[in-house]
Amino acid sequence: MQLTVSANVAGANMTLAALEKQLAFATKQALNKSAVQAQSEIRVEMTRVFDRPTRWTLDATRIEPATRTRLFANVFLKNRRGRPADKDTNELYTQVFGGPRGRKPYETRLLRAGVLRSNEYTVPANGLDLDPYGNVPSGLIRTILSQLNAAGGPGYNSNVGQSKRSRRRVGRVGEIFVSRGTGSASFLPRGIYVRKGVITGPRGGSLYQYRMLLKIVTGRPRYGARLRMFDMVRKVVARDFDREFQAQLAIALSTAR
């Protein structure tokens, strides 16, 4: 007995081509939905890990979506231009990767003014009142820069002058000064202080009240990785991708022409 088999090769090729398009569509959709879900869960995790994160912190990630011809999606930390960030363009970088942080803008101004040495950085002093987001208050930073003559820039100057208004401002907030550290002419540890008010000393003399605002440290402050961003993305992909892919493939097949 002879069996003869005929096939419509052209039709089969068209069917395979259509299926390939549907598979690409389902893959793209599943990748992008997983990326959006991962980004959402990263935002929730930020509110747990960080103390009152700012809106900019919560919006610090960006998605590069998958396309039909590029079947991968990226979730990354962005800089202020929306491009992938490094440790100097996104303060969360070291919170994700760990390691030394970059120099903050106000530290750069203090460095240019000669307040900081090239290998020095600042950290908040113990007991300093931070803003609702856990940072040194911006008003305090402006006061420090102004009184230490580090607030000037191209086309402007907001340093404290000798006007009555400037003197009243100093009297109200206190005089900001820098200690070179114990072992120098100062008895105070290296840091930035405010001097305000006079108290009576134990022997009856008058003594100024000092309070450290920023501690000056040698070497970049180091952070441990706190925001496990990549672990969260992997978790979402492992949990959601297959389900999303099957759902999107079913939609693609049901609407195929």
N, C-alpha and C positions, 0 to 999 in steps of 0.2 A: 504494500500500500504506500502510495506516495502522497505526502501532505504538502500542500502548497500554502505558504503564508505571504500575504501581501501587506504592506504598511504604507500609510500616508506620511512619509518622512517630513514633508514640508509642514504638514499640520502639527506633527509632534514637535518640530523645532519652534513653531509659534507658541505652542502650549508651554514648553520649557522656558521660553523667553518671557512669557507672561508671568509664570510662576516665579522666575528670578526677580522680576520687578516687585511682585507682591511680597516676597521674602525680604527684599531690601526695604520696602516701605514698613513692614512690621518691625524689622530690626531697628530702623531709624526711630520710629515712634516709641518703641520700648526703651531705647537708650535715653531719649529725651525726657520721657516721663520719669524714668529712674533718676536722672540728673536733677530734675525739678524737685522730686521727693527728697533726694539727698540734701539739696540746698536748704529745703524747708526744715529738715531735721537738724542740720548744722546750726541754723538760727536758734532753734529751741535749745540746743545744747549750749550755745553761747550764753543764754540767759541763766543757765545752771552753773556754768564754769566761772563766768565773770560777774563781778559785782556791778549791777546796773549798767550794762553796756550801752554805749551811745548808738544812735540810729546809724551813724557811719560804720560802726563796728558790725552791727547786724547786717548791713548791706555790703560787707567787705568781700563777698564772694561773687563770682560771675560764672555763667554757663556759656560755653561754646558749644552750640547744639550740633548734633549729627545731621548729615544730609544723605541723600540717596547715594552719592558718590564718595562720601567720607563717613564710613560707618563707625564712628566713635564720638563720644561726647566728653567734654572736659568740664570739671568743676574746679575753679582755681581762685586763689586770692588775687584781687585786682589792685592796681595802683589807682591814683586819682584820675588817670586817663582811661581807665578801664582795661588796661593791658596787664599781663601777668606781673605780679609784684616780686620784689626781693626784700631782703631784711631792712633796706634803707627806704623803701617806698610804701611799706605797709607794716604798722606796728604789731599786727597779729602774726607776722611771719615767724617770729621766734616763739610765739605761743603755740604754733603748729609744729614747727621743726625743732624747737629748742635751740640753745646756744646763745651767744652774745647778741644783744640788741644793737640796733643802729643808733646814731646820735640824733637826739631830738632837736627840733628847730631852735628852741630857746637855748639849748646847750651850744649850738653852733654860734649863736650871738654872744654868749658868754665867752666862748673860746676866742672869737675875733676881738672881743674887748679886753682880753688878757686876764679875765677872771679865772678861767679854767686853763690848765696846761693841756698839751696835746693828747695826753693819755688819761685825762680825767673826765668823769661823768658825774651825774647827780642822781640821788635817790631821795624820796621824801623822808624827812626826819620822823622819828618815832613820835606818835601823838599828833602829827600834823592833821588838821581837818581837811579832808579831801572833798571834792565835789560829788554830786549825786552819782557820778559814773566811776568813782574811785580814782580820779586823776587829781593832780595838783591844780587848784582852781586857776582859771585863766587870768582872773583879776590879780591874783598874787604873782603870777608869772610876769604880768605887765609891770607891776610895782617893782619887782626885783630888777627887771631889765632897765626900767627907767632910772631907778636910783643908782644902779651900778654903771650907768652910761653905756648900756649895751642895747638900747632900744632904737638907736638911729639906723637909718638905711638910706638908699638912694632917693633923694627928693623929699625926705622928711626927717624930723628929729623929735622924738617924744621923751627925751631924757629930762630928768629933773633939772630945772634951772635955778636962778636966784630970785625969781619973782616971789611976791607975797603969796600968790596962789600955790606955787610949788612948795614954799616953806610950810604953809598950812597943811598941805597934803602929807608932807613928811612928819609933821607933828601929830597928825591924826593916825597914821598907820605905824609910825615908828621909823627909826633910821636903819636902813639895810646896810650891812657891812659883811666883809669876807674875812674869815680867820685863816691864816696860813697853816694853822695846826700847832699842836703842842710840840715843844722842842724848838719853836721859833720864838719870836718876841711875844706871841700870844699864848695864853694859857688855855684857850678853847680848841677843841678838836677841829680839824679841817672841815669847813662848811660855810654856808651862807646863813646869816643870823639877822634877827631884828632886835634892836635895842630900843626899849620903850619904858618909860616910867622910872622912878627913883624910889628905892626903899631904904629904910634905916638899917644899917649893918649891925652886927653883934656888938661892936664897940662904939656904936652911936654915930658913926659916919654915914654918909650917903653912898649908896651903891646903885648902879644901873641894873635893870632887869634885862637879861638876855634870853633869847629863845631861838634854838636852831630851826630853820625852815627846810633847808636842803642839805643833806650830807654829801660831801664831795668825796668820791671814791676813785681809786686808781684802777684802770682797766674797765672794759665794758661789763656792765651788769649782765649776768647770765640768767637765762630762764630755762626751766624744764618744760617739755612739751605738755601743755594742758588741754589743748583742743585737739582731740584725736580725729581730725577731719578726714584723713584718708581711710582710717578704720571704719568710720561711719559710712563713707561712700561704698566701700567694699561690702559692708553689711547690707546696705539697701539693695545693691545689685544682686547679691546672693539671695536675698529674700523676695525681691519684686520682679526681677528682669524676666524670668521664665513665664510668670503669670501674665505680665504685660505683653510679652511677645506672642503668646498663644491667643490672647484677646485681640491684639491688633492684626494677627494673621487671619483670624476668623472674619474680622471686618473686611480685610482686603479681599479674601476669597469670595465673600458674599456680595461684594460690589464689583467683582471683576467682570469685564466685558469680553 
